[in-house]
Amino acid sequence: MEQKVQAAAAHFAALVEAQLARVERMKAVKDFVDYSKLDKIIIGVCGGDGIGPVITHEAERVLRYLLADEVKAGKIEFREIDGLTIENRVACMKAIPDDVLAELKECHVILKGPTTTPRAGDPWPNIESANVAMRKELDLFANVRPVKVPSEGIDWTFFRENTEGAYTLGSCGTNVDDELAFDFTVTTTEGTERIARLAYDYAKKNGKKRVSIVTKANIVKTTDGKFLKLCQNIAKEYPDITTDDWYIDIMTAKLIDPKRRKDFQVMVLPNLYGDIITDEAAEMQGGVGTAGSANLGKRYAMFEAIHGSAPRMMDEGRGCFADPCSMLRAAVMLLSHIDHQTEANKLERALDICMYEEKKLAITGRDTGATCEEFGNYVMSTIETL
C-alpha cells in the first residue's frame, strides 16, 4: 500500500508543479490584442475532421464574401490549416501535432471545425481532446456562448471558464490500483478573476443588469467555493449590476422554467458546468447545430461550433447535407471580435431570417433537405437584400 501511495503522491506533485508554472504564465500576459492597431489580421481556417471541413469551408466562404474588400486591400488574410484530423493526431500521438500548433500560433483568430475526441470503447488511442489542448496551448480562457429565443424572452450569454475546472487535467488522472482511481479539478485566483471580469465587463458594455454565478460550492467546497468567492469579489467592482449565485443542478431546472428563465442574462461558471448547461440552452434555441461559440484569450481567439464531428454522417455519405448554422453563428462572433461589427450584424440578421423567419430552405442532414452549400448561398443572397 505504501508504494501505491507514494506513486500517487509523486504523480500529484508533478501536476501541482505544472499548474504553479501555468499560473505564472497567466500573470505574465497583461493586455488583450488591439486589432485596430494591426496592419493585417490573419484568420486561420482549421477544418478538423468528420463534418468539420464541410461546415467550416461554408463559413469561410461566407466570411470571404463579407470581407472581400478587406482581403483585396491586404488587411485580412485567410490561411488554411490542415492536419487536425483524428488520423493525423493519432499518427503523431498528440492532441495537436507540433507543425499544426506552430501554424495556429501564426494566426490572430481561428475558425475551427469540430474534432473527434476518443473515448472508452473507440478504436482510437486515448489522446487528449484537441479542443482542450488548443485552449490550454493558446490560453483561450473564456468560452462565450450566446443563446437567444426572442419569442420566449430568452437572451442569455454564458461565460464558461475554459482552461481550468475538471477539464484541464482530464487526461492526467491516476489509477492507484484496480480498485481506486482519481481525477483532479483546478481553480486558480488568476484564472477565475479574469473570466469573472470579462463577464462583468460584457454585462456593463451591453447594458445587462444581472450576472449569475453558477457553481456547486455547497458540496465542492474548495475549488467551487473559491470560484464563487472570487466572482463575488469582482462583482463589488460593478455596483450597478445585480449579482446572484445558483447551484448548477437547480440552474438546469430554472432554465426550462418559463417563470424564471427570463430573469437570467449573463452567467459565469466553471468549465464542466458550462459545457453541460450551454448544450441544454442551445437545445432550447433549436439544437446544438444552431449555436456557435467563441474561445477568447488575450493573444489568440478561436471560434467554433458547439457540436461534435458527426463521423456517422460522413460514413453514410451525408456530409454534404451537414448543417453549417453553428459555424455561421461562430463566424458572427469572429467578425464582432475583430471589430467588423457591421458585417457581424448583417450575418446575424441574415441567419435569423434564414433559420427562423423565411425558412425557405430546411437543413435535415439528409437528401430531404438542402445541402450545406445551398444554405450558404441562401444566407449570402439574403445578406445582399439587407
C-alpha positions in Angstrom: 0.0 0.0 0.0 2.8 2.4 0.9 4.3 2.0 -2.6 0.9 2.8 -4.2 0.5 6.0 -2.1 4.0 7.2 -2.9 3.4 6.7 -6.6 0.1 8.6 -6.5 1.8 11.4 -4.4 4.6 11.7 -7.0 2.0 11.9 -9.8 0.1 14.6 -7.9 3.3 16.6 -7.1 4.1 16.8 -10.8 0.7 18.1 -11.6 1.0 20.7 -8.8 4.3 21.9 -10.2 2.9 22.2 -13.7 -0.1 24.2 -12.5 2.0 26.6 -10.5 4.1 27.3 -13.6 0.9 27.9 -15.6 -0.2 30.5 -13.0 3.0 32.4 -13.6 2.5 32.3 -17.4 -1.1 33.6 -17.0 0.1 36.5 -14.8 2.8 37.5 -17.4 0.2 38.3 -20.1 -1.4 41.6 -19.3 -3.4 43.0 -22.2 -5.7 41.9 -25.0 -4.7 42.3 -28.6 -5.9 45.6 -30.2 -7.0 44.6 -33.6 -7.3 48.2 -34.8 -3.5 48.5 -34.5 -2.7 45.5 -36.7 -1.5 46.0 -40.2 -3.1 42.7 -41.2 -5.4 40.3 -39.4 -4.6 36.6 -40.1 -7.6 34.3 -39.9 -6.7 30.6 -39.7 -9.2 28.1 -41.0 -8.9 24.7 -39.5 -11.5 22.2 -40.6 -10.9 19.4 -38.1 -12.5 16.1 -39.1 -15.8 14.4 -39.7 -18.2 17.1 -41.0 -15.9 19.7 -39.7 -14.2 20.6 -43.1 -17.6 20.7 -44.8 -19.2 23.3 -42.5 -16.0 25.2 -41.8 -15.5 25.7 -45.6 -19.0 27.1 -45.8 -18.4 29.5 -43.0 -15.2 30.6 -44.6 -16.9 31.1 -47.9 -19.4 33.5 -46.3 -16.7 35.3 -44.4 -14.7 35.8 -47.6 -17.8 37.2 -49.2 -18.4 39.7 -46.3 -14.7 40.7 -46.1 -13.8 40.7 -49.8 -12.8 44.4 -49.7 -10.5 43.9 -46.7 -8.9 40.8 -48.2 -8.3 42.7 -51.5 -6.7 45.6 -49.6 -4.4 43.2 -47.8 -5.8 44.0 -44.4 -7.1 40.4 -43.8 -5.6 37.1 -44.8 -7.1 33.7 -44.7 -4.8 30.7 -44.0 -5.9 27.1 -44.5 -4.6 24.8 -41.7 -4.9 21.1 -42.2 -3.7 18.2 -40.0 -6.1 18.3 -37.1 -7.9 15.1 -38.2 -8.1 12.2 -35.8 -5.9 10.1 -38.1 -3.1 12.6 -38.1 -3.3 13.3 -34.4 -3.2 9.6 -33.6 -0.2 9.1 -36.0 1.6 11.8 -34.0 0.1 10.7 -30.7 -0.5 14.3 -29.9 -3.8 16.2 -29.4 -2.3 18.9 -31.7 0.7 17.9 -33.9 3.6 20.3 -33.5 3.5 21.6 -37.0 -0.2 22.3 -36.8 0.2 24.1 -33.5 3.0 26.3 -35.0 0.7 27.3 -37.8 -2.1 28.1 -35.4 0.2 30.4 -33.4 0.9 32.4 -36.5 -2.7 33.5 -36.7 -4.6 36.1 -34.7 -8.0 34.3 -34.8 -9.0 30.8 -35.8 -12.2 29.4 -37.3 -12.1 25.8 -36.2 -14.3 22.8 -37.2 -15.3 20.0 -34.8 -12.7 17.4 -34.0 -13.1 13.8 -32.8 -12.2 13.1 -29.2 -11.5 9.4 -28.5 -13.5 7.8 -25.6 -13.6 4.4 -24.0 -14.5 1.8 -26.5 -13.4 3.7 -29.5 -10.8 2.3 -31.9 -8.5 5.3 -31.2 -5.8 5.6 -28.5 -6.7 7.8 -25.5 -5.2 11.1 -26.7 -6.4 14.4 -25.2 -9.2 16.5 -26.8 -7.8 18.8 -29.5 -10.2 21.5 -28.1 -8.9 21.2 -24.6 -5.3 21.2 -25.8 -5.9 24.3 -28.0 -7.5 26.2 -25.2 -4.5 25.4 -23.0 -1.8 26.0 -25.6 -3.3 29.3 -26.7 -4.7 30.2 -23.2 -8.2 30.6 -24.5 -9.7 31.1 -21.1 -13.2 32.3 -21.9 -15.7 30.2 -23.8 -18.5 32.6 -24.7 -21.8 31.2 -25.9 -24.9 33.3 -26.6 -28.4 31.8 -26.8 -31.4 33.8 -28.0 -35.0 32.8 -28.3 -36.9 36.1 -28.7 -40.4 34.5 -28.6 -39.6 33.1 -25.2 -37.9 36.2 -23.8 -34.6 34.4 -23.7 -31.4 36.4 -24.2 -28.5 34.6 -22.4 -24.8 34.9 -22.6 -22.7 32.2 -20.9 -19.1 32.9 -19.8 -17.6 29.4 -19.3 -14.1 29.2 -17.8 -12.2 27.3 -20.4 -8.8 26.3 -19.0 -9.4 25.0 -15.5 -12.0 23.1 -13.6 -12.5 19.4 -14.3 -11.2 19.5 -17.8 -7.7 21.0 -17.6 -6.4 17.7 -16.1 -8.9 15.5 -17.7 -6.3 13.1 -19.2 -4.0 13.4 -16.2 -5.8 11.3 -13.6 -4.3 8.3 -12.0 -5.3 4.7 -11.3 -3.9 3.9 -7.9 -4.8 0.3 -8.4 -7.6 -1.8 -9.8 -9.9 -0.5 -7.1 -9.2 3.2 -6.9 -8.9 6.0 -9.5 -8.6 9.7 -9.1 -9.2 12.7 -11.4 -8.4 16.3 -10.5 -10.1 19.7 -10.7 -8.3 23.0 -10.6 -9.3 26.6 -9.6 -6.8 29.5 -9.6 -7.2 33.1 -8.5 -5.9 34.5 -11.8 -8.0 32.1 -13.9 -11.2 32.9 -12.0 -10.7 36.6 -11.7 -10.1 37.1 -15.5 -13.2 35.1 -16.6 -15.3 37.0 -14.0 -14.1 40.4 -15.0 -14.7 39.6 -18.7 -18.3 38.6 -17.9 -18.9 41.7 -15.9 -17.3 43.9 -18.5 -19.5 42.4 -21.1 -22.6 43.0 -19.0 -21.6 46.6 -18.4 -20.9 47.3 -22.1 -24.0 45.7 -23.3 -26.5 47.1 -20.8 -27.1 43.9 -18.9 -28.3 44.3 -15.4 -27.7 40.8 -13.9 -24.8 38.4 -13.7 -25.4 34.9 -12.2 -22.6 32.8 -10.8 -23.1 29.1 -11.2 -21.3 26.5 -9.0 -21.8 23.6 -6.7 -20.0 25.3 -3.9 -22.1 23.8 -1.2 -20.6 20.4 -2.0 -17.4 21.0 -3.9 -16.3 23.4 -1.2 -12.6 24.1 -2.1 -12.5 24.7 -5.8 -16.1 25.7 -6.5 -16.1 27.7 -3.2 -13.0 29.6 -4.4 -14.6 30.3 -7.8 -17.8 31.6 -6.1 -15.9 33.9 -3.6 -13.6 35.3 -6.3 -16.5 36.1 -8.6 -18.4 37.8 -5.8 -15.3 39.9 -5.1 -15.1 41.0 -8.7 -18.9 41.8 -8.6 -18.1 44.5 -6.0 -16.4 46.5 -8.7 -19.7 46.7 -10.7 -22.2 48.1 -8.2 -24.8 48.8 -10.9 -25.1 45.1 -11.8 -27.1 42.7 -9.7 -25.2 39.5 -8.8 -26.8 36.3 -7.7 -25.5 32.8 -7.4 -27.0 29.4 -8.2 -26.1 25.8 -7.9 -25.7 24.0 -11.2 -28.4 21.4 -10.5 -31.2 24.0 -9.8 -29.9 26.2 -12.6 -30.5 23.5 -15.1 -34.1 23.3 -13.9 -34.7 27.0 -13.8 -33.6 27.4 -17.4 -36.7 25.5 -18.5 -38.9 27.3 -16.1 -40.9 29.9 -18.1 -41.5 32.0 -15.0 -37.8 32.3 -14.1 -35.7 31.9 -17.2 -36.4 35.4 -18.5 -34.6 36.8 -15.4 -31.2 35.4 -16.5 -28.9 37.5 -18.6 -25.2 36.8 -18.1 -23.9 33.6 -16.5 -20.3 32.8 -15.4 -19.4 29.3 -14.4 -16.6 26.7 -14.3 -15.7 24.5 -17.2 -17.7 21.3 -16.8 -20.9 23.0 -15.7 -20.6 25.4 -18.6 -20.2 22.6 -21.1 -23.3 20.9 -19.8 -25.6 23.8 -19.4 -24.8 25.5 -22.7 -25.9 22.4 -24.6 -29.2 22.5 -22.7 -29.6 26.2 -23.5 -28.7 25.6 -27.2 -31.3 22.9 -27.4 -33.9 25.4 -26.4 -32.7 27.6 -29.3 -33.2 24.8 -31.8 -30.4 22.4 -31.1 -26.6 22.4 -30.8 -26.5 22.8 -34.6 -27.8 26.4 -34.2 -25.2 27.6 -31.7 -21.6 28.9 -32.1 -19.1 29.8 -29.5 -16.1 32.0 -29.0 -12.9 30.9 -27.2 -11.1 34.1 -26.1 -7.7 34.8 -24.8 -5.5 37.9 -24.6 -3.4 36.9 -27.5 -5.5 34.5 -29.5 -9.1 33.7 -30.2 -10.8 30.6 -31.7 -14.4 30.3 -33.0 -16.2 27.0 -33.4 -19.5 25.1 -33.4 -20.5 23.6 -30.1 -21.4 20.2 -31.5 -19.2 17.2 -32.5 -17.7 15.9 -35.7 -20.6 13.6 -36.6 -18.5 10.8 -38.2 -21.6 8.8 -38.9 -22.8 11.4 -41.4 -19.5 11.0 -43.3 -19.6 7.2 -43.1 -23.1 7.3 -44.6 -22.2 9.7 -47.3 -24.3 12.5 -46.0 -21.6 15.0 -45.2 -22.7 17.5 -47.9 -26.0 17.8 -46.0 -24.4 18.9 -42.8 -25.9 22.0 -41.1 -23.5 25.0 -41.3 -25.5 27.2 -39.0 -23.4 26.6 -35.9 -20.2 27.6 -37.8 -22.0 30.6 -39.3 -23.1 31.7 -35.8 -19.4 31.4 -34.8 -18.5 33.5 -37.8 -20.8 36.3 -36.4 -18.8 36.2 -33.2 -15.5 36.2 -35.1 -16.5 39.3 -37.1 -17.5 41.1 -33.9 -14.3 40.2 -32.2 -12.1 41.7 -34.9 -14.1 44.9 -34.9 -16.2 44.3 -38.0 -19.5 44.8 -36.3 -21.3 46.0 -39.4 -20.6 42.7 -41.1 -21.4 40.7 -38.0 -24.8 42.4 -37.7 -25.5 41.6 -41.4 -24.7 38.0 -41.0 -26.6 37.6 -37.7 -29.7 39.2 -39.2 -29.4 37.0 -42.4 -29.2 33.9 -40.2 -32.3 35.0 -38.2 -34.2 35.4 -41.4 -33.0 32.1 -43.0 -33.3 30.0 -39.8 -36.4 31.3 -38.1 -38.4 33.7 -40.3 -38.5 32.9 -44.0 -37.1 29.4 -43.7 -37.1 28.9 -47.5 -34.6 26.1 -47.2 -34.6 23.4 -44.5 -31.5 21.5 -43.3 -32.4 17.9 -42.4 -29.0 16.3 -42.5 -30.3 14.1 -45.4 -31.2 14.5 -49.1 -34.7 15.5 -47.9 -33.2 19.0 -47.2 -30.8 21.5 -48.6 -27.1 20.9 -48.9 -24.6 22.8 -46.8 -23.6 24.8 -49.9 -27.1 25.6 -50.8 -27.8 27.0 -47.4 -24.7 29.1 -47.6 -25.8 30.5 -50.9 -29.2 31.3 -49.3 -27.5 33.2 -46.5 -25.4 35.3 -48.9 -28.3 36.1 -51.1 -30.2 37.3 -48.0 -27.3 39.5 -47.0 -27.5 41.2 -50.4 -31.0 42.3 -49.6 -30.2 43.9 -46.2 
